[in-house]
Amino acid sequence: MLFLPLAIFCFITLMWGIILITHIDWIKDFKRDIVISIISILLLLHLALMQSGINAFRCVAIDRTLRAALIGTDIECYSSTHLK
């Protein structure tokens, strides 16, 4: 999931490079378009990173009565160790 925003970044960089080389009259709008592209890519990266970070603290059922954190099955869910 994290590789998708990086692939999009490479594609957009290549696209803008080709546009810059072939259309010299677009240079004045180029800076604005690059900023918009970078902001869009950062938004995609932020969402993917936050999803990965939140999933690390997800709980899984080990037994009918025991739930443990996904990052370490020795950490019981919602205990003082898990919530630190």
Gaussian input, Z-matrix of N, CA and C with variables (Angstrom, degrees):
# hf/3-21g

backbone

0 1
 N
 C     1     B1
 C     2     B2     1     A1
 N     3     B3     2     A2     1     D1
 C     4     B4     3     A3     2     D2
 C     5     B5     4     A4     3     D3
 N     6     B6     5     A5     4     D4
 C     7     B7     6     A6     5     D5
 C     8     B8     7     A7     6     D6
 N     9     B9     8     A8     7     D7
 C    10    B10     9     A9     8     D8
 C    11    B11    10    A10     9     D9
 N    12    B12    11    A11    10    D10
 C    13    B13    12    A12    11    D11
 C    14    B14    13    A13    12    D12
 N    15    B15    14    A14    13    D13
 C    16    B16    15    A15    14    D14
 C    17    B17    16    A16    15    D15
 N    18    B18    17    A17    16    D16
 C    19    B19    18    A18    17    D17
 C    20    B20    19    A19    18    D18
 N    21    B21    20    A20    19    D19
 C    22    B22    21    A21    20    D20
 C    23    B23    22    A22    21    D21
 N    24    B24    23    A23    22    D22
 C    25    B25    24    A24    23    D23
 C    26    B26    25    A25    24    D24
 N    27    B27    26    A26    25    D25
 C    28    B28    27    A27    26    D26
 C    29    B29    28    A28    27    D27
 N    30    B30    29    A29    28    D28
 C    31    B31    30    A30    29    D29
 C    32    B32    31    A31    30    D30
 N    33    B33    32    A32    31    D31
 C    34    B34    33    A33    32    D32
 C    35    B35    34    A34    33    D33
 N    36    B36    35    A35    34    D34
 C    37    B37    36    A36    35    D35
 C    38    B38    37    A37    36    D36
 N    39    B39    38    A38    37    D37
 C    40    B40    39    A39    38    D38
 C    41    B41    40    A40    39    D39
 N    42    B42    41    A41    40    D40
 C    43    B43    42    A42    41    D41
 C    44    B44    43    A43    42    D42
 N    45    B45    44    A44    43    D43
 C    46    B46    45    A45    44    D44
 C    47    B47    46    A46    45    D45
 N    48    B48    47    A47    46    D46
 C    49    B49    48    A48    47    D47
 C    50    B50    49    A49    48    D48
 N    51    B51    50    A50    49    D49
 C    52    B52    51    A51    50    D50
 C    53    B53    52    A52    51    D51
 N    54    B54    53    A53    52    D52
 C    55    B55    54    A54    53    D53
 C    56    B56    55    A55    54    D54
 N    57    B57    56    A56    55    D55
 C    58    B58    57    A57    56    D56
 C    59    B59    58    A58    57    D57
 N    60    B60    59    A59    58    D58
 C    61    B61    60    A60    59    D59
 C    62    B62    61    A61    60    D60
 N    63    B63    62    A62    61    D61
 C    64    B64    63    A63    62    D62
 C    65    B65    64    A64    63    D63
 N    66    B66    65    A65    64    D64
 C    67    B67    66    A66    65    D65
 C    68    B68    67    A67    66    D66
 N    69    B69    68    A68    67    D67
 C    70    B70    69    A69    68    D68
 C    71    B71    70    A70    69    D69
 N    72    B72    71    A71    70    D70
 C    73    B73    72    A72    71    D71
 C    74    B74    73    A73    72    D72
 N    75    B75    74    A74    73    D73
 C    76    B76    75    A75    74    D74
 C    77    B77    76    A76    75    D75
 N    78    B78    77    A77    76    D76
 C    79    B79    78    A78    77    D77
 C    80    B80    79    A79    78    D78
 N    81    B81    80    A80    79    D79
 C    82    B82    81    A81    80    D80
 C    83    B83    82    A82    81    D81
 N    84    B84    83    A83    82    D82
 C    85    B85    84    A84    83    D83
 C    86    B86    85    A85    84    D84
 N    87    B87    86    A86    85    D85
 C    88    B88    87    A87    86    D86
 C    89    B89    88    A88    87    D87
 N    90    B90    89    A89    88    D88
 C    91    B91    90    A90    89    D89
 C    92    B92    91    A91    90    D90
 N    93    B93    92    A92    91    D91
 C    94    B94    93    A93    92    D92
 C    95    B95    94    A94    93    D93
 N    96    B96    95    A95    94    D94
 C    97    B97    96    A96    95    D95
 C    98    B98    97    A97    96    D96
 N    99    B99    98    A98    97    D97
 C   100   B100    99    A99    98    D98
 C   101   B101   100   A100    99    D99
 N   102   B102   101   A101   100   D100
 C   103   B103   102   A102   101   D101
 C   104   B104   103   A103   102   D102
 N   105   B105   104   A104   103   D103
 C   106   B106   105   A105   104   D104
 C   107   B107   106   A106   105   D105
 N   108   B108   107   A107   106   D106
 C   109   B109   108   A108   107   D107
 C   110   B110   109   A109   108   D108
 N   111   B111   110   A110   109   D109
 C   112   B112   111   A111   110   D110
 C   113   B113   112   A112   111   D111
 N   114   B114   113   A113   112   D112
 C   115   B115   114   A114   113   D113
 C   116   B116   115   A115   114   D114
 N   117   B117   116   A116   115   D115
 C   118   B118   117   A117   116   D116
 C   119   B119   118   A118   117   D117
 N   120   B120   119   A119   118   D118
 C   121   B121   120   A120   119   D119
 C   122   B122   121   A121   120   D120
 N   123   B123   122   A122   121   D121
 C   124   B124   123   A123   122   D122
 C   125   B125   124   A124   123   D123
 N   126   B126   125   A125   124   D124
 C   127   B127   126   A126   125   D125
 C   128   B128   127   A127   126   D126
 N   129   B129   128   A128   127   D127
 C   130   B130   129   A129   128   D128
 C   131   B131   130   A130   129   D129
 N   132   B132   131   A131   130   D130
 C   133   B133   132   A132   131   D131
 C   134   B134   133   A133   132   D132
 N   135   B135   134   A134   133   D133
 C   136   B136   135   A135   134   D134
 C   137   B137   136   A136   135   D135
 N   138   B138   137   A137   136   D136
 C   139   B139   138   A138   137   D137
 C   140   B140   139   A139   138   D138
 N   141   B141   140   A140   139   D139
 C   142   B142   141   A141   140   D140
 C   143   B143   142   A142   141   D141
 N   144   B144   143   A143   142   D142
 C   145   B145   144   A144   143   D143
 C   146   B146   145   A145   144   D144
 N   147   B147   146   A146   145   D145
 C   148   B148   147   A147   146   D146
 C   149   B149   148   A148   147   D147
 N   150   B150   149   A149   148   D148
 C   151   B151   150   A150   149   D149
 C   152   B152   151   A151   150   D150
 N   153   B153   152   A152   151   D151
 C   154   B154   153   A153   152   D152
 C   155   B155   154   A154   153   D153
 N   156   B156   155   A155   154   D154
 C   157   B157   156   A156   155   D155
 C   158   B158   157   A157   156   D156
 N   159   B159   158   A158   157   D157
 C   160   B160   159   A159   158   D158
 C   161   B161   160   A160   159   D159
 N   162   B162   161   A161   160   D160
 C   163   B163   162   A162   161   D161
 C   164   B164   163   A163   162   D162
 N   165   B165   164   A164   163   D163
 C   166   B166   165   A165   164   D164
 C   167   B167   166   A166   165   D165
 N   168   B168   167   A167   166   D166
 C   169   B169   168   A168   167   D167
 C   170   B170   169   A169   168   D168
 N   171   B171   170   A170   169   D169
 C   172   B172   171   A171   170   D170
 C   173   B173   172   A172   171   D171
 N   174   B174   173   A173   172   D172
 C   175   B175   174   A174   173   D173
 C   176   B176   175   A175   174   D174
 N   177   B177   176   A176   175   D175
 C   178   B178   177   A177   176   D176
 C   179   B179   178   A178   177   D177
 N   180   B180   179   A179   178   D178
 C   181   B181   180   A180   179   D179
 C   182   B182   181   A181   180   D180
 N   183   B183   182   A182   181   D181
 C   184   B184   183   A183   182   D182
 C   185   B185   184   A184   183   D183
 N   186   B186   185   A185   184   D184
 C   187   B187   186   A186   185   D185
 C   188   B188   187   A187   186   D186
 N   189   B189   188   A188   187   D187
 C   190   B190   189   A189   188   D188
 C   191   B191   190   A190   189   D189
 N   192   B192   191   A191   190   D190
 C   193   B193   192   A192   191   D191
 C   194   B194   193   A193   192   D192
 N   195   B195   194   A194   193   D193
 C   196   B196   195   A195   194   D194
 C   197   B197   196   A196   195   D195
 N   198   B198   197   A197   196   D196
 C   199   B199   198   A198   197   D197
 C   200   B200   199   A199   198   D198
 N   201   B201   200   A200   199   D199
 C   202   B202   201   A201   200   D200
 C   203   B203   202   A202   201   D201
 N   204   B204   203   A203   202   D202
 C   205   B205   204   A204   203   D203
 C   206   B206   205   A205   204   D204
 N   207   B207   206   A206   205   D205
 C   208   B208   207   A207   206   D206
 C   209   B209   208   A208   207   D207
 N   210   B210   209   A209   208   D208
 C   211   B211   210   A210   209   D209
 C   212   B212   211   A211   210   D210
 N   213   B213   212   A212   211   D211
 C   214   B214   213   A213   212   D212
 C   215   B215   214   A214   213   D213
 N   216   B216   215   A215   214   D214
 C   217   B217   216   A216   215   D215
 C   218   B218   217   A217   216   D216
 N   219   B219   218   A218   217   D217
 C   220   B220   219   A219   218   D218
 C   221   B221   220   A220   219   D219
 N   222   B222   221   A221   220   D220
 C   223   B223   222   A222   221   D221
 C   224   B224   223   A223   222   D222
 N   225   B225   224   A224   223   D223
 C   226   B226   225   A225   224   D224
 C   227   B227   226   A226   225   D225
 N   228   B228   227   A227   226   D226
 C   229   B229   228   A228   227   D227
 C   230   B230   229   A229   228   D228
 N   231   B231   230   A230   229   D229
 C   232   B232   231   A231   230   D230
 C   233   B233   232   A232   231   D231
 N   234   B234   233   A233   232   D232
 C   235   B235   234   A234   233   D233
 C   236   B236   235   A235   234   D234
 N   237   B237   236   A236   235   D235
 C   238   B238   237   A237   236   D236
 C   239   B239   238   A238   237   D237
 N   240   B240   239   A239   238   D238
 C   241   B241   240   A240   239   D239
 C   242   B242   241   A241   240   D240
 N   243   B243   242   A242   241   D241
 C   244   B244   243   A243   242   D242
 C   245   B245   244   A244   243   D243
 N   246   B246   245   A245   244   D244
 C   247   B247   246   A246   245   D245
 C   248   B248   247   A247   246   D246
 N   249   B249   248   A248   247   D247
 C   250   B250   249   A249   248   D248
 C   251   B251   250   A250   249   D249

   B1=1.4509
   B2=1.5304
   B3=1.3241
   B4=1.4579
   B5=1.5228
   B6=1.3220
   B7=1.4582
   B8=1.5234
   B9=1.3139
   B10=1.4617
   B11=1.5278
   B12=1.3426
   B13=1.4699
   B14=1.5230
   B15=1.3228
   B16=1.4675
   B17=1.5291
   B18=1.3189
   B19=1.4641
   B20=1.5309
   B21=1.3241
   B22=1.4612
   B23=1.5253
   B24=1.3292
   B25=1.4653
   B26=1.5247
   B27=1.3282
   B28=1.4716
   B29=1.5269
   B30=1.3160
   B31=1.4627
   B32=1.5217
   B33=1.3243
   B34=1.4688
   B35=1.5272
   B36=1.3357
   B37=1.4625
   B38=1.5204
   B39=1.3132
   B40=1.4609
   B41=1.5245
   B42=1.3258
   B43=1.4670
   B44=1.5196
   B45=1.3377
   B46=1.4654
   B47=1.5327
   B48=1.3230
   B49=1.4595
   B50=1.5116
   B51=1.3283
   B52=1.4709
   B53=1.5227
   B54=1.3230
   B55=1.4668
   B56=1.5248
   B57=1.3259
   B58=1.4644
   B59=1.5214
   B60=1.3250
   B61=1.4661
   B62=1.5298
   B63=1.3305
   B64=1.4634
   B65=1.5161
   B66=1.3143
   B67=1.4686
   B68=1.5285
   B69=1.3007
   B70=1.4587
   B71=1.5318
   B72=1.3209
   B73=1.4610
   B74=1.5283
   B75=1.3215
   B76=1.4573
   B77=1.5243
   B78=1.3181
   B79=1.4634
   B80=1.5232
   B81=1.3277
   B82=1.4616
   B83=1.5305
   B84=1.3212
   B85=1.4651
   B86=1.5291
   B87=1.3174
   B88=1.4628
   B89=1.5260
   B90=1.3236
   B91=1.4575
   B92=1.5313
   B93=1.3136
   B94=1.4675
   B95=1.5273
   B96=1.3155
   B97=1.4597
   B98=1.5225
   B99=1.3296
   B100=1.4619
   B101=1.5233
   B102=1.3158
   B103=1.4668
   B104=1.5239
   B105=1.3100
   B106=1.4653
   B107=1.5296
   B108=1.3161
   B109=1.4644
   B110=1.5192
   B111=1.3153
   B112=1.4701
   B113=1.5224
   B114=1.3136
   B115=1.4685
   B116=1.5299
   B117=1.3167
   B118=1.4644
   B119=1.5215
   B120=1.3167
   B121=1.4591
   B122=1.5212
   B123=1.3210
   B124=1.4615
   B125=1.5250
   B126=1.3076
   B127=1.4593
   B128=1.5292
   B129=1.3287
   B130=1.4634
   B131=1.5279
   B132=1.3213
   B133=1.4659
   B134=1.5254
   B135=1.3154
   B136=1.4626
   B137=1.5245
   B138=1.3201
   B139=1.4542
   B140=1.5264
   B141=1.3308
   B142=1.4655
   B143=1.5296
   B144=1.3224
   B145=1.4631
   B146=1.5239
   B147=1.3171
   B148=1.4626
   B149=1.5280
   B150=1.3160
   B151=1.4599
   B152=1.5251
   B153=1.3149
   B154=1.4595
   B155=1.5313
   B156=1.3195
   B157=1.4577
   B158=1.5130
   B159=1.3096
   B160=1.4636
   B161=1.5234
   B162=1.3170
   B163=1.4659
   B164=1.5216
   B165=1.3136
   B166=1.4643
   B167=1.5253
   B168=1.3231
   B169=1.4587
   B170=1.5219
   B171=1.3067
   B172=1.4632
   B173=1.5276
   B174=1.3034
   B175=1.4647
   B176=1.5258
   B177=1.3286
   B178=1.4641
   B179=1.5176
   B180=1.3295
   B181=1.4679
   B182=1.5204
   B183=1.3331
   B184=1.4564
   B185=1.5285
   B186=1.2962
   B187=1.4538
   B188=1.5175
   B189=1.3264
   B190=1.4654
   B191=1.5195
   B192=1.3177
   B193=1.4695
   B194=1.5187
   B195=1.3029
   B196=1.4701
   B197=1.5234
   B198=1.3150
   B199=1.4661
   B200=1.5216
   B201=1.3330
   B202=1.4633
   B203=1.5201
   B204=1.3194
   B205=1.4617
   B206=1.5246
   B207=1.3006
   B208=1.4598
   B209=1.5272
   B210=1.3274
   B211=1.4636
   B212=1.5218
   B213=1.3182
   B214=1.4593
   B215=1.5140
   B216=1.3268
   B217=1.4595
   B218=1.5232
   B219=1.3147
   B220=1.4675
   B221=1.5317
   B222=1.3366
   B223=1.4669
   B224=1.5216
   B225=1.3313
   B226=1.4532
   B227=1.5290
   B228=1.3373
   B229=1.4539
   B230=1.5197
   B231=1.3193
   B232=1.4586
   B233=1.5268
   B234=1.3157
   B235=1.4579
   B236=1.5313
   B237=1.3251
   B238=1.4685
   B239=1.5316
   B240=1.3116
   B241=1.4754
   B242=1.5282
   B243=1.3001
   B244=1.4674
   B245=1.5250
   B246=1.2976
   B247=1.4648
   B248=1.5325
   B249=1.3196
   B250=1.4675
   B251=1.5015
   A1=110.76
   A2=116.34
   A3=120.00
   A4=111.85
   A5=117.68
   A6=120.28
   A7=112.44
   A8=118.33
   A9=121.07
   A10=112.08
   A11=120.27
   A12=118.30
   A13=113.15
   A14=117.90
   A15=120.13
   A16=111.07
   A17=116.56
   A18=120.02
   A19=110.61
   A20=116.29
   A21=120.36
   A22=110.29
   A23=117.11
   A24=121.23
   A25=111.14
   A26=117.40
   A27=120.81
   A28=110.94
   A29=116.81
   A30=120.52
   A31=111.23
   A32=117.16
   A33=120.36
   A34=110.75
   A35=117.14
   A36=120.20
   A37=110.47
   A38=116.92
   A39=121.08
   A40=110.87
   A41=116.29
   A42=120.32
   A43=111.31
   A44=117.13
   A45=119.74
   A46=111.52
   A47=117.18
   A48=119.56
   A49=112.13
   A50=116.48
   A51=120.79
   A52=110.36
   A53=117.24
   A54=120.52
   A55=110.64
   A56=117.28
   A57=120.76
   A58=111.21
   A59=116.95
   A60=120.87
   A61=111.12
   A62=117.53
   A63=120.12
   A64=114.43
   A65=119.37
   A66=122.00
   A67=109.26
   A68=117.01
   A69=122.43
   A70=111.33
   A71=118.63
   A72=120.90
   A73=113.04
   A74=118.86
   A75=122.23
   A76=112.30
   A77=118.46
   A78=121.41
   A79=112.23
   A80=118.65
   A81=119.62
   A82=112.13
   A83=118.27
   A84=121.35
   A85=112.04
   A86=116.42
   A87=121.55
   A88=111.60
   A89=117.44
   A90=121.30
   A91=110.86
   A92=117.49
   A93=121.47
   A94=110.69
   A95=116.95
   A96=121.00
   A97=111.77
   A98=116.58
   A99=120.22
   A100=110.40
   A101=117.91
   A102=121.40
   A103=110.56
   A104=117.82
   A105=121.63
   A106=110.36
   A107=117.41
   A108=120.94
   A109=111.45
   A110=117.44
   A111=121.15
   A112=110.70
   A113=117.73
   A114=120.55
   A115=110.33
   A116=117.72
   A117=121.17
   A118=111.56
   A119=116.70
   A120=120.82
   A121=110.75
   A122=117.39
   A123=119.98
   A124=111.71
   A125=117.52
   A126=120.63
   A127=110.68
   A128=116.84
   A129=120.35
   A130=111.30
   A131=116.87
   A132=120.21
   A133=111.22
   A134=117.49
   A135=121.50
   A136=110.66
   A137=117.35
   A138=120.49
   A139=111.33
   A140=117.26
   A141=120.72
   A142=111.21
   A143=117.34
   A144=120.53
   A145=112.08
   A146=117.27
   A147=120.38
   A148=111.09
   A149=116.87
   A150=120.03
   A151=110.24
   A152=118.13
   A153=121.59
   A154=111.06
   A155=116.06
   A156=120.14
   A157=112.90
   A158=117.38
   A159=120.87
   A160=110.96
   A161=118.02
   A162=120.71
   A163=112.29
   A164=118.45
   A165=120.75
   A166=111.37
   A167=117.87
   A168=121.12
   A169=112.80
   A170=117.31
   A171=121.97
   A172=110.52
   A173=116.12
   A174=121.77
   A175=110.26
   A176=115.52
   A177=121.77
   A178=108.43
   A179=115.90
   A180=120.83
   A181=109.39
   A182=116.36
   A183=121.04
   A184=109.41
   A185=114.52
   A186=122.09
   A187=106.76
   A188=117.53
   A189=119.38
   A190=111.33
   A191=117.85
   A192=120.85
   A193=113.23
   A194=117.70
   A195=120.51
   A196=110.56
   A197=115.63
   A198=122.55
   A199=107.22
   A200=115.82
   A201=120.51
   A202=109.99
   A203=115.48
   A204=121.20
   A205=109.66
   A206=116.29
   A207=121.84
   A208=111.27
   A209=118.24
   A210=120.98
   A211=112.34
   A212=117.42
   A213=121.55
   A214=109.13
   A215=116.43
   A216=118.85
   A217=112.68
   A218=117.72
   A219=120.00
   A220=111.59
   A221=117.83
   A222=122.39
   A223=108.44
   A224=117.11
   A225=121.07
   A226=109.52
   A227=116.03
   A228=121.12
   A229=111.44
   A230=114.49
   A231=124.35
   A232=113.24
   A233=117.14
   A234=120.21
   A235=107.82
   A236=116.00
   A237=118.64
   A238=111.48
   A239=118.02
   A240=121.30
   A241=110.48
   A242=117.72
   A243=121.89
   A244=111.07
   A245=117.65
   A246=121.23
   A247=113.89
   A248=118.48
   A249=120.50
   A250=110.93
   D1=-32.33
   D2=-178.78
   D3=-73.90
   D4=-23.78
   D5=-177.53
   D6=-76.41
   D7=-22.12
   D8=-179.97
   D9=-61.79
   D10=-49.21
   D11=177.38
   D12=-62.99
   D13=-34.41
   D14=177.88
   D15=-67.59
   D16=-38.62
   D17=176.67
   D18=-65.70
   D19=-40.14
   D20=177.51
   D21=-63.42
   D22=-41.00
   D23=177.75
   D24=-59.90
   D25=-46.08
   D26=179.18
   D27=-62.94
   D28=-42.11
   D29=179.58
   D30=-63.79
   D31=-45.21
   D32=-178.70
   D33=-66.82
   D34=-38.87
   D35=177.63
   D36=-61.92
   D37=-44.51
   D38=178.00
   D39=-63.20
   D40=-42.91
   D41=179.80
   D42=-61.31
   D43=-46.76
   D44=-179.22
   D45=-67.71
   D46=-32.68
   D47=175.49
   D48=-63.35
   D49=-42.71
   D50=177.97
   D51=-65.57
   D52=-42.40
   D53=178.91
   D54=-62.63
   D55=-41.81
   D56=-179.79
   D57=-62.85
   D58=-40.54
   D59=-178.45
   D60=-70.60
   D61=-39.77
   D62=-173.91
   D63=-88.60
   D64=-23.25
   D65=-176.77
   D66=-127.29
   D67=86.32
   D68=-177.39
   D69=-64.52
   D70=-30.78
   D71=-177.71
   D72=-71.74
   D73=-6.59
   D74=179.33
   D75=-90.21
   D76=3.75
   D77=-173.70
   D78=-60.66
   D79=-37.69
   D80=-177.66
   D81=-67.48
   D82=-31.09
   D83=176.75
   D84=-88.44
   D85=-10.14
   D86=-175.43
   D87=-61.35
   D88=-43.81
   D89=-177.63
   D90=-61.38
   D91=-44.88
   D92=179.29
   D93=-63.65
   D94=-42.02
   D95=-178.82
   D96=-66.82
   D97=-37.54
   D98=177.32
   D99=-64.81
   D100=-43.23
   D101=179.25
   D102=-61.35
   D103=-43.25
   D104=178.47
   D105=-63.52
   D106=-41.23
   D107=178.63
   D108=-64.49
   D109=-43.32
   D110=-179.78
   D111=-64.83
   D112=-41.51
   D113=178.59
   D114=-63.03
   D115=-41.10
   D116=178.33
   D117=-63.26
   D118=-43.02
   D119=179.80
   D120=-66.53
   D121=-41.75
   D122=178.07
   D123=-62.84
   D124=-35.52
   D125=175.89
   D126=-62.89
   D127=-44.85
   D128=178.62
   D129=-64.10
   D130=-42.61
   D131=178.07
   D132=-63.76
   D133=-41.72
   D134=-179.21
   D135=-61.38
   D136=-44.13
   D137=-179.49
   D138=-63.57
   D139=-43.00
   D140=-179.90
   D141=-66.25
   D142=-41.78
   D143=179.50
   D144=-67.22
   D145=-39.76
   D146=179.17
   D147=-66.98
   D148=-38.90
   D149=178.27
   D150=-64.06
   D151=-42.03
   D152=178.32
   D153=-64.63
   D154=-41.28
   D155=-179.78
   D156=-66.82
   D157=-40.33
   D158=179.97
   D159=-71.36
   D160=-37.29
   D161=179.09
   D162=-65.17
   D163=-22.46
   D164=179.49
   D165=-66.29
   D166=-25.74
   D167=-178.25
   D168=-99.44
   D169=9.63
   D170=179.77
   D171=-68.69
   D172=149.07
   D173=179.56
   D174=-99.76
   D175=147.11
   D176=176.78
   D177=-126.42
   D178=150.26
   D179=178.28
   D180=-83.21
   D181=123.56
   D182=178.17
   D183=-97.65
   D184=-40.33
   D185=179.71
   D186=-137.39
   D187=177.56
   D188=178.92
   D189=-63.98
   D190=-28.13
   D191=-176.99
   D192=-110.26
   D193=-11.26
   D194=-173.72
   D195=-114.02
   D196=127.38
   D197=172.97
   D198=-120.11
   D199=135.19
   D200=-177.21
   D201=-128.03
   D202=158.95
   D203=178.46
   D204=-71.95
   D205=144.69
   D206=-178.49
   D207=-66.73
   D208=-31.37
   D209=-177.82
   D210=-73.09
   D211=-21.31
   D212=178.16
   D213=-163.34
   D214=114.72
   D215=-175.29
   D216=-71.73
   D217=-6.56
   D218=175.32
   D219=-84.65
   D220=-4.98
   D221=179.27
   D222=-98.82
   D223=115.37
   D224=179.52
   D225=-75.68
   D226=138.30
   D227=-177.42
   D228=-63.78
   D229=141.26
   D230=176.55
   D231=61.04
   D232=20.42
   D233=172.32
   D234=-88.24
   D235=175.93
   D236=-179.57
   D237=-63.83
   D238=-31.84
   D239=179.00
   D240=-69.96
   D241=-39.06
   D242=-177.45
   D243=-71.17
   D244=-35.01
   D245=-174.81
   D246=-87.53
   D247=-1.18
   D248=179.50
   D249=-73.23

